[in-house]
Amino acid sequence: MRNYKEVFDTLFNSVGKVVIGQHEVVEQISAAVLCDANALLEGYPGLAKTLLVKTVADLMDLRFSRIQNTPDLMPSDVTGTYIIEERNGRREFKFQQGPVFANIVLADEINRATPKTQSALLEAMQEKQVTVGNNTFKLDLPFFVLATQNPIEQEGTYPLPEAQADRFLFKIKVGYPTPEEELRIVDMYTAEEPEHKPKVVIDKKSLIALQKITRQIPIAHDLKQRVVKIVTETRKQKDLIEYGASPRASIGLVLAAKARALINGRNHVSSEDINSMAFPVMRHRIILNFEAERKGMNQDDAIKQILDKVK
């Protein structure tokens, strides 16, 4: 397991040469990739969300594409469409692939797209395939959607429906850097240094093997029970939570804890892995009631209370 830790340490160091700080965000994106799952990144503009995802794609030798979501974006702009092509004097339809045909798809500002266009990503996220007309096209594996959204500027946006938000394993919060980190960012991007392309740390074949190893990481039965208790507690805390998390959260939390254990070079899941991953796994799966919002609480506050209760 120590060897795997060295691989991820190299990955984090390589990301750190391009994106300063954000270690927890990089760890959570790596965990989502190991779990073969999608992640939603929420943060203010200018926090290097796009650069971070692009850098991770380069380091993992994955084909990267970006979809800039706008209200006039059509589903065919995402999945692709049939075009008429002339060949040997005959006209025939040819399928032209859309940007969803990649390994890592960055859906930038996903809440700016209409629900119809947002739903075009659903089949790709869940089934790893795209249906256009009567034909179904398999996507190249590994495949992930990493979507971003802006917590401000809610005017002219279409918030993700709960059912669609539930398809994301994580909701990752991207915060501001510390003053020291910001000074290093300023130095890095105002100096006359040539841009260097990151070297590949994990190739596709190794990544698919790591995804299989992630699922094999053992977790003690009492820790599995604790995960289920944490998730079911979200449905009982009616003084804080209007709607609790589904069983998909239990599956996601166990998988995410296994991925974190592997990233940190341990051959078993610890309680700390569960505590750490409970926040990104559950924060978009619970809806607070009016009383909790009146007190100024957010989803992370409610999750912390539950974690303190379920030891």
N, C-alpha and C positions, 0 to 999 in steps of 0.2 A: 504493500500500500504506500510505502514511503516513496517509491518510484513515481506513483501517480501524483503525489504531492509536489514532487520536483517539476513534473510537467505543468501543473497548474501555477506553480510559483513562477515558472518561466513565462507562462501566458500572461499572468498579472503584471510582471515586470515589463513585458513587451508592450502591453496596453498602456502602462504608466509612462512610457516614453512619448506617447501621443496624447493621452488624456491624463491630466494630473488629478490625483485623488480619486474619489468615487469607487473605492475598493469594494464596499458592500454591494454597490450596484453591479459591478463587474462579476462579483461572486454569484449574485442572484441570476444574472443573465447566463452565466456558465452552468448554473444548476438547471435552469430551464432547458438549455441545450442538451444536457445530460439526460433529462427526463423526457426528451423528445416532445417538448411542449412549447406553447406560445406564451409570450409575456407582453404586458401592457406597461409602458413607461410613462409616468406622469411627472412633469416638471416644467418650470418656467422656460421661456425662450432663451436661447444662448447658453445652455448648460451642457452642450456637446453631446446630446443624446444621439443625433445622427452620426457624428464622428465616431462615437463609441461603438455603435452597432457595426458601422463600416469597418472599423479596426478589428473587431472580433471576427468578422467574416474573413478578412484578409489573413488573420493569424490561424484560422481553421481551414483555409483554402476552400472556402465556400463561395458559390456564385451569389452575388449580392444584387438586389434590385430595390429601387425606391419608388413608392407610389405617393405622390403628393395629393392628399385628399382635398377636394374642393366640392362645393354644392353641385357643380355641373358635371362632376365625374360620373361616367356611365359604367355599369357592370362590365360591358365589353372592353372598356379601357383597362380593366383589371385582368380579366380572364383571357382576353384575345377575341378575335372574330374571324369570320371567313371573308376572304377577298377573292375577286375574280382575276384569274391569271390566264394570259394567252400563251398557249403552248402548241407548236406545230399547226398553227392556224385554227386551233380549237380553244374555246374558252372553258375553263373549269374552275371550280371553287377550291381554294387552298386555305388551310387554317393557319393564321398568323398568330403565334403565341403572344400573350400579354405579359406584363412584368411579374405576374404571379409565378411564372415558370422560372424559378430560381431556387437556391437553397435557403437563403435568409432574405425574407421580404420585409422591408421597413415600410410600414403603413403610417406615413407621417400625418399627424393631426387627424386621426381616424374619425373623430367626432365631427369633423367638418363635412364628411361625405353623407349623402342621404341614406336612409335605412336600406333602400333597395341595393345600393352599391356596397354598403357595409355587409349585407347578407351574401354578396358575391364571394366574400372571403371565407364565409362559414364552412362551405363544403371543403375548400382547400385546407382550412385549419383542422377540421375534424377527420375527414376521409382521405386527405392527401391526394386529392384528385379534383379535376375540373370537368364539369359537364357543359358543353356548348351545343345547342340543338339536340340531335339524337346521339351525339358522340361523347364518350368519356375519355379523358386524357389523364394518365397517371403522372404525378409529379415526381421529379428526381429527388431521391432521398439522400441525406436527411433534409427535412423541410420544416421551417419555422416561420411564424409571423411574429415580428416584434413591432408592436404598434405604439405610437406616442400620442399623448394628448396634453393639452395645455389647461391647467386648473383655473386660469383666468380667461377672460374674453369668451364668455358663454353665449354671447349674442351671435345668432346665425349658425349655431351648432346643433347637432342631433345626438344627444347623449346615448351611449351604448345601452341597449335594452339589457335587463338582468340576465336573460338567457344567453345573450352573446358575450357579455362580460364574463360569464361563468366558463366560457371556453378557454379563457386565458388562465394558465396555471398561476401566474403571479401578477400582482399589480405592484410595480416597483416605483418607489418614490425617489426622484432624482433631486437632491438638495443643492444648495449653494456651497461652493468651496470655502474653506477657511481663508482668512486674510493671507496667511503664509502661502497656501496653495494658489491663491489668486495671483500673488506676486510672481510665483514661478510660471504661471500661465502667461502672464503679461510678458515676462522675460522670453519665454519660449516662442511666442507668436509675434514678437516685435524685433527679434534678432534676425540677422541675415544668415540663416542656416538653411541648407537645402533640405527639402522634404524627403525623408527616407521611407521607402516602402517596407512595412514590417515583414520579417521572415516568417514562413509558415512554422507553427509550433505543433499543431495537431492536424493530420490530413483526414480526408473524408472516411477512409477505411478505418483508421484508428478511432475516429469519433463514434462510428457505428458500434465498434467493439466496446468502447467505454460506456455507451448507452446500455449495452447488455450487462456489463459488469455492475453498473449502478443498481440495476434491479436485483442483483445477486447479493448485495450488501445485507448482512443479517440485521434484524431488529428484534429485540427481546419482546416477548408476548406482553409483558406489563407496560412497555412503552407504546406498543400498538393499542392497548386498551386505553392508555392515557390520551392518545391522539383522538380516538373515538369519543372519549369523555369530553375533551375540549370542544370538539365540533358539535356534539349534542347539547352541550351547555349553552351554545349560542342560540339554540331554539328554546331554552328554558328561561333565559334572562329577560323576561318580558319587561322588567323595569328599565332596561337599557336598549334592548334590541327588538325591533318590530318583526323582522324576518331573519331567521338564522341561516347558516350555511347548509348546503346539500351534502350527500355522501361523497360527491365529487371532491369536496374539500378534504375529507378523510384520506381518500386515495392520494390526492395531490400532496398532502402534508407528509405522509409516509415516504412517498417517492422523493420529495424535495429534501427531507432529512437524510435519506440515503445518499443523495447527490452531494449534499454538504459534507457528509462524513468522508466520501471519496475525495472530494476537493481538498480536505484537510488531512488526508493521508491516514485516516482511521479505518479499521476493518469492521466497524460496527457502529450503529446509530446511538448517539447519546441524547440525554434529555435536553442538553444545550442546543443540539441541532433542531429539535422540535420547537423549542422556545424561539429560536432565531427565525425559522422559516414560517412560523405561524402567522406573522404579520403580512408578508407579501402574498401568502396563500389565501388568507381570509378577509383582508381589508376590503376587497371588492365584492365579497359574497355575503356581507351582512348589511342590513339596513337599520340604522338607529331610529328609535322612536322620538317623538317630539320632545319628551321630557329630557332625554340625554342631550339632544341638540340645544335645548334651552340652557342647559348647564355648560354649554360650550365644549362638550366632549366630541372627539372624533372616533373613527373606527379603531385606530390604534390604541386609544385609551381603553375602549371596551375589551379589546383582545387582551391587553395587559391585565385587566381585572380578572378575566377568565383564567389566564395562565397562573396568576397568583392563587386563585381558588383551587384549581385542579393541579395539585402537586404531584 
